[in-house]
């Protein structure tokens, strides 16, 4: 009976750890995309300013 009670807890722990890993991967991906798009934006602003002046 002891092993039957521990099985769902272990499963929930595994699912929780998997969700944390997926969440961290998503945050890293989104952060990288934001950095990349911000660099592209500022490079575009710099080139527009150079043309105007």
C-alpha positions in Angstrom: 0.0 0.0 0.0 2.9 2.3 0.7 4.2 2.1 -2.9 0.7 2.7 -4.3 0.4 6.0 -2.4 3.9 7.1 -3.5 3.3 6.5 -7.2 0.9 9.4 -7.9 3.1 11.7 -5.8 6.2 10.8 -7.9 4.2 11.2 -11.1 3.1 14.7 -10.0 6.6 15.6 -9.1 7.8 14.5 -12.5 5.1 16.4 -14.2 5.9 19.5 -12.1 9.6 19.3 -12.9 8.8 18.9 -16.6 6.5 22.0 -16.5 9.2 24.0 -14.8 11.7 23.0 -17.5 9.3 23.8 -20.3 8.5 27.1 -18.7 12.1 28.1 -18.4 12.8 27.1 -22.0 9.8 29.3 -23.1 11.1 32.2 -21.1 14.6 31.9 -22.5 13.2 31.6 -26.0 11.0 34.7 -25.6 13.8 36.7 -24.0 16.1 35.8 -26.9 13.4 36.8 -29.4 12.9 40.2 -27.6 16.6 40.9 -27.5 16.9 40.1 -31.2 13.9 42.2 -32.3 15.1 45.1 -30.1 18.5 45.0 -31.7 16.9 45.0 -35.1 14.7 47.9 -34.2 17.6 50.0 -32.9 19.7 49.2 -35.9 16.8 50.4 -38.1 16.4 53.6 -36.0 20.1 54.3 -36.4 20.0 53.9 -40.1 16.9 56.2 -40.4 18.7 58.9 -38.3 21.8 58.7 -40.5 19.7 59.2 -43.6 17.9 62.2 -42.1 21.1 64.0 -41.0 
